[in-house]
Amino acid sequence: MKHIILNALFFYSLSFLPLQAEEFCDASLFNAPKLNFIVKQEEPKIISIDTSAMKQMGQNSPKNPKGMTAFKFSLDIKNMNFYQKPMGKKVCIYPKSMDILFSLKDFFVFMDEKYPKDSCPYQVILEHESIHVEVNKKALNFFAPSVYEELQKAVPHLPAGLITSVSQAKDYAKTIGKVFQDETKDVLAFIQGKTKEKNNLIDSTENYQVQTSRCKNW
């Protein structure tokens, strides 16, 4: 999990909390955190690369119309806020709320630059890759409830943290991120695999033959 952003006010207030007798720091002291689950839809970036690069990416098959769509399902945690309970010279903290973004990361459409944008092959390639793009975007929405369900399963396993410094708070936030990461890695791998299977059906020999037959100047 990357991009974990901690509340700046939390850091500022950490040094000014009153001292109390040290107690047992446990998640049961706090309410469950609020997970703001956001499905982030973005368009892929279209990148033109040379023919040799396409070949290195495995796009050198005669049946292939010289294009490829790359994608990866990803979760990012942002805007994490904490409950705070002073315990002696330490502070017991626990997540209060956070934004969790479910998106397609590294979402690119690679096009062989040998074909000008106004050429027939370029348009056919782009139409073909657009089908892959739509498959990936629909998968993002379709599987979002399953991902959210797995995130909710992780909540009971979130530990509280007893800290004395900002650096410890950052380490604690990373620990929280890892709990969510571990809980969702299997479902994300499943979604990635199922979506690739769907995309492979689009890349059939028959589909390529139909598409390449539309242009003469390949």
C-alpha positions as CSV (number, residue, x, y, z in Angstrom):
1,M,0.0,0.0,0.0
2,K,1.4,3.4,-1.0
3,H,0.4,7.0,-0.6
4,I,-0.6,6.7,3.1
5,I,-1.2,10.3,4.1
6,L,-1.5,11.1,7.9
7,N,-3.5,14.0,9.3
8,A,-1.2,16.9,9.8
9,L,-3.2,18.1,12.8
10,F,-2.5,14.8,14.5
11,F,1.2,15.3,14.3
12,Y,0.9,18.8,15.6
13,S,-1.2,17.8,18.6
14,L,0.9,14.8,19.5
15,S,3.4,16.9,21.5
16,F,0.7,18.7,23.5
17,L,-1.4,15.9,24.8
18,P,-1.9,15.8,28.6
19,L,-0.2,13.0,30.5
20,Q,-2.3,10.2,32.1
21,A,-1.6,7.0,33.8
22,E,-0.5,4.3,31.3
23,E,-3.2,1.9,30.4
24,F,-3.6,-1.2,28.1
25,C,-3.7,0.0,24.5
26,D,-6.1,-2.2,22.5
27,A,-8.4,-1.8,19.5
28,S,-11.4,-2.6,21.7
29,L,-11.0,0.9,23.2
30,F,-12.2,2.5,20.0
31,N,-15.0,2.4,17.5
32,A,-14.4,0.7,14.1
33,P,-12.9,2.9,11.5
34,K,-14.9,4.4,8.7
35,L,-13.8,3.2,5.3
36,N,-14.6,5.6,2.5
37,F,-14.3,3.2,-0.4
38,I,-13.9,5.0,-3.7
39,V,-13.9,3.4,-7.2
40,K,-11.7,5.6,-9.2
41,Q,-12.4,5.4,-12.9
42,E,-9.6,6.8,-15.2
43,E,-8.9,6.6,-18.9
44,P,-5.7,4.9,-20.0
45,K,-2.8,6.9,-21.3
46,I,-2.1,6.2,-25.0
47,I,1.6,5.7,-25.7
48,S,3.3,5.2,-29.1
49,I,6.4,3.0,-29.1
50,D,8.6,1.7,-31.8
51,T,8.1,-1.7,-33.4
52,S,11.2,-3.3,-31.7
53,A,9.7,-2.3,-28.3
54,M,6.4,-3.9,-29.2
55,K,8.2,-7.1,-30.1
56,Q,10.0,-7.1,-26.8
57,M,6.6,-6.8,-25.1
58,G,5.5,-10.0,-26.9
59,Q,3.6,-8.3,-29.7
60,N,5.6,-9.8,-32.7
61,S,3.0,-12.4,-33.7
62,P,1.8,-12.0,-37.3
63,K,-1.8,-12.1,-36.2
64,N,-1.3,-9.2,-33.8
65,P,-2.5,-5.8,-34.9
66,K,0.4,-4.1,-33.1
67,G,-1.3,-2.8,-30.0
68,M,-1.5,-3.7,-26.3
69,T,-3.5,-2.6,-23.2
70,A,-1.7,-2.9,-19.9
71,F,-3.4,-2.7,-16.5
72,K,-3.2,-3.6,-12.8
73,F,-5.9,-3.5,-10.2
74,S,-4.7,-1.5,-7.2
75,L,-5.7,-0.2,-3.7
76,D,-4.4,3.0,-2.3
77,I,-5.0,4.3,1.2
78,K,-5.2,8.1,1.7
79,N,-6.2,10.6,4.3
80,M,-5.9,8.3,7.3
81,N,-7.1,9.9,10.6
82,F,-6.7,8.5,14.1
83,Y,-8.4,8.2,17.4
84,Q,-6.0,9.3,20.2
85,K,-5.9,8.2,23.8
86,P,-3.1,9.5,26.0
87,M,-1.4,6.8,28.2
88,G,1.3,8.2,30.4
89,K,4.0,9.5,28.2
90,K,2.7,7.6,25.2
91,V,-0.4,7.8,23.0
92,C,-2.6,4.9,22.0
93,I,-3.9,5.4,18.5
94,Y,-6.3,3.6,16.2
95,P,-7.7,4.4,12.7
96,K,-10.7,6.6,12.8
97,S,-11.3,7.0,9.1
98,M,-9.5,6.7,5.7
99,D,-10.1,6.9,2.0
100,I,-9.5,3.6,0.1
101,L,-9.2,4.0,-3.7
102,F,-9.8,1.1,-5.9
103,S,-8.5,1.8,-9.4
104,L,-6.6,0.6,-12.5
105,K,-3.0,1.5,-12.0
106,D,-0.4,1.4,-14.8
107,F,-3.3,1.7,-17.2
108,F,-1.8,2.2,-20.7
109,V,-2.6,1.6,-24.3
110,F,0.6,1.0,-26.3
111,M,0.4,1.6,-30.1
112,D,3.1,0.8,-32.7
113,E,4.3,4.2,-33.8
114,K,4.9,3.0,-37.4
115,Y,1.2,3.6,-38.1
116,P,0.2,7.3,-38.4
117,K,-2.8,8.4,-36.4
118,D,-4.8,9.1,-39.5
119,S,-4.1,5.7,-41.0
120,C,-6.5,2.8,-41.3
121,P,-4.3,0.4,-39.2
122,Y,-4.0,2.9,-36.4
123,Q,-7.8,3.3,-36.2
124,V,-8.4,-0.4,-36.3
125,I,-5.8,-1.0,-33.5
126,L,-7.3,1.7,-31.4
127,E,-10.8,0.3,-31.8
128,H,-9.5,-3.1,-30.8
129,E,-7.7,-1.8,-27.7
130,S,-10.8,0.2,-26.8
131,I,-12.6,-3.0,-26.3
132,H,-9.9,-4.2,-23.8
133,V,-10.2,-0.8,-22.0
134,E,-14.0,-1.2,-21.6
135,V,-13.5,-4.8,-20.3
136,N,-11.1,-3.6,-17.6
137,K,-13.3,-0.6,-16.6
138,K,-16.4,-2.8,-16.3
139,A,-14.4,-5.3,-14.2
140,L,-13.4,-2.5,-11.9
141,N,-17.0,-1.7,-11.2
142,F,-18.2,-5.3,-11.2
143,F,-15.7,-6.6,-8.6
144,A,-15.7,-3.5,-6.4
145,P,-18.3,-4.9,-3.9
146,S,-16.1,-8.0,-3.5
147,V,-13.0,-5.9,-2.7
148,Y,-15.0,-3.8,-0.2
149,E,-16.2,-7.0,1.5
150,E,-12.6,-8.2,1.9
151,L,-11.6,-4.8,3.3
152,Q,-14.3,-5.0,5.9
153,K,-13.0,-8.4,6.9
154,A,-9.6,-6.8,7.7
155,V,-11.0,-4.3,10.2
156,P,-11.2,-6.7,13.2
157,H,-7.5,-7.5,12.6
158,L,-6.4,-3.9,12.8
159,P,-4.2,-3.4,15.9
160,A,-4.0,-0.3,18.0
161,G,-0.6,1.4,18.3
162,L,1.2,2.8,21.3
163,I,3.5,5.6,20.1
164,T,5.8,8.4,21.3
165,S,6.8,10.0,18.1
166,V,5.7,11.0,14.6
167,S,8.1,8.4,13.1
168,Q,6.4,5.7,15.1
169,A,3.0,7.0,13.8
170,K,4.2,6.6,10.3
171,D,5.4,3.1,10.9
172,Y,2.0,2.3,12.5
173,A,0.2,3.6,9.4
174,K,2.3,1.3,7.3
175,T,1.3,-1.6,9.5
176,I,-2.4,-0.8,9.0
177,G,-1.8,-0.6,5.3
178,K,-0.2,-4.0,5.3
179,V,-3.1,-5.6,7.1
180,F,-5.4,-4.4,4.3
181,Q,-2.9,-5.5,1.7
182,D,-2.6,-9.0,3.1
183,E,-6.4,-9.4,3.4
184,T,-7.1,-8.3,-0.2
185,K,-4.1,-9.7,-2.1
186,D,-6.0,-13.0,-3.0
187,V,-9.1,-11.3,-4.3
188,L,-7.0,-8.8,-6.3
189,A,-5.1,-11.6,-7.9
190,F,-8.3,-13.4,-8.7
191,I,-9.8,-10.3,-10.3
192,Q,-6.6,-9.7,-12.3
193,G,-6.7,-13.3,-13.6
194,K,-10.3,-13.3,-14.5
195,T,-10.0,-10.0,-16.4
196,K,-7.0,-11.3,-18.3
197,E,-9.0,-14.4,-19.3
198,K,-11.8,-12.1,-20.6
199,N,-9.2,-10.1,-22.6
200,N,-7.7,-13.2,-24.0
201,L,-11.0,-14.1,-25.6
202,I,-11.0,-10.8,-27.5
203,D,-7.5,-11.6,-28.8
204,S,-8.6,-14.6,-30.8
205,T,-7.2,-15.5,-34.2
206,E,-10.6,-15.0,-35.7
207,N,-11.0,-11.5,-34.3
208,Y,-7.5,-10.5,-35.5
209,Q,-8.3,-11.8,-39.0
210,V,-11.5,-9.7,-39.2
211,Q,-9.7,-6.6,-38.0
212,T,-6.7,-6.9,-40.2
213,S,-8.9,-7.5,-43.2
214,R,-10.2,-4.0,-42.9
215,C,-6.9,-2.4,-44.0
216,K,-4.5,-3.1,-46.8
217,N,-1.4,-1.2,-45.6
218,W,-0.2,-3.2,-42.7
